[in-house]
Amino acid sequence: MKNVLEVDIKVPNQTKYLSLIGKIGEDIASTLKKFNNSNPEELAYHINLVITEAMANAIKHANRNDPTKEVHVCICLSDENLCIRVYDQGQGFDISKAKEIDPDPTQDHGRGIFLIRSLMDSVTYEKCSGGNVLEMHKSLKKNQLPSQS
């Protein structure tokens, strides 16, 4: 049987919860010593970053800081794959129109989707029941390196 860990969190639509959920993502990555990954510390940082960026976008842009809405985060970790889903209750947007190049560093916006795409293997954003879901995947398969004696 494969090892599978799933964490499902619903958070009020407030940015004060970003670091808490990012930390949960980091803690999940610390379990990777039991899974198939050679660098859990780096992955922990990346998980924190993509979760907080995705949540910030959901809170500020999709849910428009509306306190009556919530953000739903689902993190699923298996032997070979990490899947993070961030659900919002907004109108959605066309992710294909998000910048593919490194955004202007002098701007205070526009980096989230770029960073997420840079750190994850696949990223989709689609309509779902009650809103939209940003789905991010990362392969955790060990690199096939020659053994060094």
Summary of the structure (lengths in Angstrom):
residues: 149
radius of gyration: 15.9
end to end distance: 31.5
largest distance: 58.7
contacts: 428
relative contact order: 0.19
helix: 36%
strand: 28%
